[in-house]
């Protein structure tokens, strides 16, 4: 925006962030600017956000209104080819996992610190109609290359389909709290998703309907056992993807993820469903190393949890700063932007040690794991006992050979 227009504008229309020069030099101002910007990412109650720069003012309008069910249906029912552009002469491997997948909804109220989805799609869940999703699946059955497998039906979080809050349409999301499992206004029923999946299973030509995108395990309460049983019985192949991310209390607090106890309770219920099955299913958990707030001691706690539960996986995530996330703000400022409390930020060698601890079985990581255990005073986890994460280093025979 031109500075002359800005000076004459009604400032009450905008939320003014700390200026560019200020946030460039002051990490506290940067954290405040991020929190202010986040608070306006709502299409109903949000306001335009502005930031003064040396020669101009950057203005971001409030997010667009959420799409209605009818609008979503029209967008996703266009006659998409589901093929690579003819200009490509070689196969595109990345196309195959999504070619016969269906987007059922947009938006996510999870609020994970390391995810920018609030800025891209918003917290308000916008769901397509069941009839629209069914029509899309029916069209897929008539397409060349379709083998009867719908690879995924979901969105940012698969089991948020159909979830709604009566406030969203008139007042937007709550500015002072997250949409969590303790909110009495949020309808967290899986009834609409169960109806959708059941309708898809009945389509002639569809053999299997999988949920390939992850689910929020904390959104499946104990009283919703039929949903979990249906999920495991029809829509999970060998592994169910879940994302506890970590187990240390202060780390999951920084991540805005549920505590370890919630995941343990879900694990017990999932295991109970596997009893008596000839072909067992398994949880595929995602854990993250190096997230702001995580110390080596926290990472050791996570490694011990993985050891005790048998959830070791070759797949892991090492935190990477990405634009527009609270975690990246913490990484840059060493502050939690919402509480303004200091946050430990692992970098350099410590970050490498944390990553190694998450994959402690890999012999290439053993030296770093031993280093981290010694730094934390946990030499009890080095050796050959059952609880040890890594073996002791072998002593080299430096004596002279006997001839």
C-alpha distance (Angstrom), angle and dihedral (degrees) to the residues before:
residue distance angle dihedral
X1 . . .
X2 3.79 . .
X3 3.80 111.9 .
X4 3.83 92.5 -126.6
X5 3.81 90.8 55.9
X6 3.80 90.1 45.3
X7 3.80 93.3 52.9
X8 3.81 90.8 52.1
X9 3.82 95.6 43.8
X10 3.80 125.6 103.6
X11 3.80 102.2 -100.5
X12 3.81 91.4 -158.2
X13 3.80 87.7 73.8
X14 3.79 91.4 64.4
X15 3.77 140.5 56.3
X16 3.79 104.2 -136.0
X17 3.80 113.9 -144.7
X18 3.80 123.4 -156.6
X19 3.79 106.5 -79.2
X20 3.78 125.9 -95.6
X21 3.80 94.7 -107.2
X22 3.81 90.5 50.7
X23 3.81 96.9 49.2
X24 3.80 89.8 43.4
X25 3.80 90.7 62.5
X26 3.81 104.3 25.2
X27 3.81 119.9 58.4
X28 3.82 91.3 -167.3
X29 3.80 89.6 58.0
X30 3.82 88.8 46.9
X31 3.81 91.2 54.7
X32 3.82 91.8 47.5
X33 3.81 90.4 49.5
X34 3.80 91.2 51.5
X35 3.81 93.1 50.3
X36 3.81 91.8 48.1
X37 3.79 91.4 49.3
X38 3.82 92.0 48.9
X39 3.79 92.8 51.2
X40 3.82 91.3 61.2
X41 3.82 97.7 51.4
X42 3.79 94.0 109.5
X43 3.82 126.6 103.3
X44 3.83 94.6 -144.0
X45 3.79 108.0 38.8
X46 3.81 99.1 16.7
X47 3.79 122.2 110.4
X48 3.77 132.1 -153.7
X49 3.80 113.0 -82.9
X50 3.79 122.9 -140.9
X51 3.78 135.0 -173.6
X52 3.82 124.9 -169.6
X53 3.82 115.7 -129.0
X54 3.82 127.0 -173.4
X55 3.82 95.3 -94.8
X56 3.79 103.7 14.3
X57 3.79 145.6 10.6
X58 3.80 122.1 -110.0
X59 3.80 112.6 -141.2
X60 3.80 124.1 -170.3
X61 3.78 116.2 -168.3
X62 3.76 118.9 -135.7
X63 3.82 115.2 -88.7
X64 3.79 118.6 -78.2
X65 3.78 117.2 -97.3
X66 3.78 114.4 -87.4
X67 3.79 116.0 -94.6
X68 3.78 118.7 -105.4
X69 3.79 121.1 -123.4
X70 3.80 90.0 -104.3
X71 3.81 92.5 51.1
X72 3.80 91.7 49.5
X73 3.79 90.5 48.9
X74 3.80 92.1 53.0
X75 3.81 92.7 48.9
X76 3.80 96.3 49.1
X77 3.81 95.5 40.7
X78 3.78 94.3 62.4
X79 3.85 111.9 122.4
X80 3.79 96.3 -97.7
X81 3.81 113.6 -178.9
X82 3.83 96.1 -139.8
X83 3.79 86.5 -148.2
X84 3.79 135.0 109.6
X85 3.79 115.9 -98.0
X86 3.83 111.7 -88.4
X87 3.81 89.8 -117.2
X88 3.82 89.3 72.7
X89 3.79 110.7 89.5
X90 3.81 97.7 -178.7
X91 3.82 127.9 60.1
X92 3.81 115.5 -94.1
X93 3.84 108.7 -137.0
X94 3.82 93.0 -165.0
X95 3.81 90.7 61.7
X96 3.79 96.5 63.4
X97 3.84 99.3 66.7
X98 3.81 91.4 53.3
X99 3.80 103.0 30.0
X100 3.79 94.6 94.0
X101 3.80 97.9 28.2
X102 3.80 125.2 114.5
X103 3.80 128.6 -142.5
X104 3.80 107.4 -141.3
X105 3.80 99.8 175.5
X106 3.80 147.5 -3.4
X107 3.79 132.4 -135.4
X108 3.79 133.1 45.9
X109 3.80 131.1 -142.3
X110 3.81 93.7 -166.6
X111 3.80 94.0 105.2
X112 3.82 97.3 -157.9
X113 3.80 108.5 -179.0
X114 3.81 94.6 -133.2
X115 3.82 94.0 51.7
X116 3.82 125.6 85.3
X117 3.79 94.9 -165.2
X118 3.81 93.0 111.3
X119 3.80 87.4 65.3
X120 3.81 93.9 45.1
X121 3.81 104.3 40.7
X122 3.81 105.2 2.3
X123 3.80 133.8 -128.2
X124 3.81 94.2 -81.3
X125 3.81 111.0 96.3
X126 3.81 111.3 -134.4
X127 3.80 112.2 -165.7
X128 3.78 131.4 -165.4
X129 3.78 120.3 -130.5
X130 3.79 118.0 -93.6
X131 3.81 90.1 -122.2
X132 3.82 91.6 55.8
X133 3.80 93.9 51.2
X134 3.80 90.3 47.3
X135 3.81 91.2 51.5
X136 3.81 90.5 51.6
X137 3.81 91.1 51.1
X138 3.80 90.7 48.5
X139 3.81 90.4 53.7
X140 3.80 89.8 50.6
X141 3.81 90.9 57.7
X142 3.80 88.8 62.4
X143 3.81 94.8 50.6
X144 3.77 124.8 102.8
X145 3.79 111.9 -104.5
X146 3.80 96.7 25.2
X147 3.80 109.0 132.1
X148 3.78 100.3 -176.0
X149 3.81 96.8 -87.0
X150 3.80 121.3 117.7
X151 3.79 98.2 -160.1
X152 3.80 97.9 -159.1
X153 3.79 140.7 -2.7
X154 3.75 110.9 -170.3
X155 3.77 149.7 71.1
X156 3.80 136.6 -126.2
X157 3.82 86.9 -36.9
X158 3.79 112.8 16.1
X159 3.80 98.9 -148.4
X160 3.81 96.2 51.6
X161 3.80 90.1 80.0
X162 3.80 109.8 128.1
X163 3.80 94.9 6.6
X164 3.80 112.1 137.6
X165 3.79 143.8 170.1
X166 3.84 121.1 -149.2
X167 3.82 89.8 -135.9
X168 3.79 95.0 60.0
X169 3.80 97.1 77.7
X170 3.80 96.8 49.0
X171 3.80 110.5 19.2
X172 3.80 103.0 19.5
X173 3.78 123.7 -137.9
X174 3.79 120.1 -25.2
X175 3.82 111.1 -90.3
X176 3.80 95.0 -152.5
X177 3.81 102.3 46.3
X178 3.77 143.2 30.0
X179 3.79 125.0 -110.9
X180 3.79 95.7 -103.1
X181 3.76 139.0 158.9
X182 3.82 90.0 -92.2
X183 3.83 93.9 62.0
X184 3.82 111.8 109.3
X185 3.82 92.8 -162.8
X186 3.80 96.9 57.0
X187 3.81 114.2 91.8
X188 3.81 102.5 -141.7
X189 3.79 96.5 172.9
X190 3.79 117.1 141.1
X191 3.80 90.7 -155.0
X192 3.80 96.0 108.1
X193 3.79 92.9 47.0
X194 3.79 91.5 49.3
X195 3.81 89.9 51.0
X196 3.81 90.7 48.4
X197 3.80 93.7 50.3
X198 3.80 92.5 45.9
X199 3.82 90.5 52.4
X200 3.80 91.2 49.5
X201 3.81 92.3 51.0
X202 3.81 90.3 56.7
X203 3.82 95.5 56.2
X204 3.83 111.7 113.9
X205 3.78 109.0 -115.4
X206 3.82 94.6 27.7
X207 3.80 111.4 108.8
X208 3.80 100.9 170.7
X209 3.79 136.5 11.0
X210 3.78 113.7 -159.3
X211 3.77 131.7 -169.1
X212 3.78 102.3 -140.8
X213 3.79 97.7 165.9
X214 3.78 116.6 80.7
X215 3.78 126.9 -92.2
X216 3.80 130.1 -141.2
X217 3.79 103.9 -116.8
X218 3.81 90.9 -164.4
X219 3.82 89.7 63.1
X220 3.82 91.4 62.6
X221 3.82 106.2 78.5
X222 3.79 122.8 -165.4
X223 3.81 91.2 -102.3
X224 3.81 89.7 59.2
X225 3.81 92.7 66.3
X226 3.84 93.2 129.8
X227 3.80 89.6 62.3
X228 3.80 92.6 51.8
X229 3.81 90.5 46.6
X230 3.82 91.0 50.9
X231 3.79 90.7 47.0
X232 3.81 91.9 53.0
X233 3.78 94.1 40.1
X234 3.79 98.8 51.8
X235 3.80 114.6 6.6
X236 3.80 108.2 41.9
X237 3.79 121.0 74.3
X238 3.79 108.7 -168.1
X239 3.79 103.2 -38.4
X240 3.79 135.3 39.4
X241 3.79 111.9 -149.2
X242 3.79 115.5 -134.0
X243 3.78 130.6 164.3
X244 3.80 116.1 -147.4
X245 3.86 85.8 152.6
X246 3.82 92.9 -168.4
X247 3.80 143.1 -3.1
X248 3.83 105.7 -146.7
X249 3.80 109.8 105.4
X250 3.79 98.1 -132.3
X251 3.81 92.1 46.6
X252 3.81 96.2 50.9
X253 3.81 87.3 46.4
X254 3.82 89.6 57.0
X255 3.81 89.7 45.5
X256 3.83 92.9 47.4
X257 3.81 89.4 -126.7
X258 3.83 127.8 138.3
X259 3.82 118.6 -93.0
X260 3.79 125.8 -94.0
X261 3.81 93.4 -100.9
X262 3.82 91.3 64.9
X263 3.80 91.2 54.6
X264 3.82 92.8 45.9
X265 3.81 90.7 53.2
X266 3.80 90.0 49.9
X267 3.81 90.9 49.0
X268 3.81 90.9 54.5
X269 3.80 92.4 51.3
X270 3.80 92.2 46.0
X271 3.82 91.2 49.6
X272 3.81 91.1 49.4
X273 3.80 89.3 57.1
X274 3.81 90.2 55.8
X275 3.80 93.8 58.3
X276 3.78 111.7 119.3
X277 3.79 95.2 7.3
X278 3.79 117.4 135.8
X279 3.78 90.9 -150.9
X280 3.77 109.5 41.5
X281 3.77 123.8 -154.3
X282 3.77 125.0 -142.4
X283 3.76 138.6 -151.7
X284 3.78 116.3 -111.8
X285 3.81 103.3 -156.1
X286 3.76 126.4 -167.9
X287 3.78 117.0 -142.3
X288 3.78 126.5 -177.8
X289 3.79 131.0 -147.9
X290 3.77 129.6 -160.9
X291 3.81 97.3 26.6
X292 3.83 116.7 155.0
X293 3.78 109.1 -89.5
X294 3.81 93.1 32.5
X295 3.79 120.1 118.9
X296 3.79 128.5 -172.1
X297 3.82 88.1 -101.7
X298 3.81 89.6 55.0
X299 3.79 90.6 49.8
X300 3.80 90.5 50.9
X301 3.81 88.4 52.7
X302 3.80 88.7 53.4
X303 3.82 92.0 47.8
X304 3.82 90.6 51.4
X305 3.80 89.9 50.0
X306 3.80 90.1 52.4
X307 3.82 90.0 48.1
X308 3.81 93.5 49.4
X309 3.81 96.0 45.4
X310 3.80 97.5 40.3
X311 3.81 91.3 -125.6
X312 3.79 96.1 134.2
X313 3.79 111.0 146.8
X314 3.76 136.0 179.4
X315 3.79 87.4 -138.9
X316 3.76 113.8 83.0
X317 3.77 140.7 147.7
X318 3.76 127.7 -127.8
X319 3.79 111.3 -160.0
X320 3.79 113.0 -102.5
X321 3.82 120.8 -174.6
X322 3.80 109.7 -117.1
X323 3.82 128.7 178.5
X324 3.81 122.7 -85.6
X325 3.81 99.5 15.2
X326 3.79 129.4 122.1
X327 3.81 89.6 -133.2
X328 3.80 91.2 59.0
X329 3.79 89.4 49.5
X330 3.82 88.4 53.6
X331 3.80 90.0 47.5
X332 3.81 91.8 53.5
X333 3.80 99.8 39.1
X334 3.84 104.6 26.9
X335 3.82 85.3 -132.2
X336 3.78 133.7 108.3
X337 3.83 99.7 -123.1
X338 3.81 93.0 -149.2
X339 3.81 98.0 49.3
X340 3.83 99.3 20.4
X341 3.81 88.2 -136.8
X342 3.82 118.5 141.7
X343 3.81 117.1 -95.9
X344 3.80 127.3 -159.3
X345 3.81 110.3 -121.5
X346 3.83 117.2 -160.3
X347 3.78 113.2 -145.2
X348 3.78 139.4 160.6
X349 3.78 116.4 1.6
X350 3.79 93.9 -1.7
X351 3.81 89.6 58.1
X352 3.81 89.8 50.7
X353 3.81 90.1 51.1
X354 3.80 91.0 50.8
X355 3.78 91.4 51.5
X356 3.81 90.6 49.2
X357 3.82 90.8 51.6
X358 3.79 90.0 57.2
X359 3.83 89.0 56.8
X360 3.77 97.8 34.0
X361 3.82 94.5 151.6
X362 3.79 93.6 64.8
X363 3.83 107.1 98.9
X364 3.81 89.4 -144.7
X365 3.81 88.1 65.4
X366 3.80 98.9 47.2
X367 3.80 97.2 96.6
X368 3.80 92.2 51.7
X369 3.81 91.7 44.4
X370 3.81 91.3 52.3
X371 3.80 89.7 48.4
X372 3.79 91.5 52.1
X373 3.80 93.6 46.4
X374 3.80 91.1 51.7
X375 3.80 92.0 48.2
X376 3.81 89.6 53.5
X377 3.81 93.5 45.2
X378 3.81 91.8 -113.8
X379 3.81 100.9 129.2
X380 3.82 85.4 139.1
X381 3.81 86.5 80.1
X382 3.81 92.9 58.6
X383 3.79 116.1 85.7
X384 3.78 142.0 43.8
X385 3.82 101.5 -60.0
X386 3.81 117.7 115.6
X387 3.79 93.6 -105.4
X388 3.81 95.4 51.3
X389 3.79 118.1 111.4
X390 3.81 96.2 -157.0
X391 3.81 136.5 14.9
X392 3.77 121.4 -109.5
X393 3.77 115.4 -94.0
X394 3.79 111.6 -91.7
X395 3.77 114.8 -116.0
X396 3.75 113.3 -122.5
X397 3.81 118.3 -126.1
X398 3.78 102.5 -121.1
X399 3.80 95.4 168.3
X400 3.81 122.4 114.9
X401 3.77 115.9 -93.5
X402 3.76 116.0 -108.4
X403 3.77 111.9 -120.3
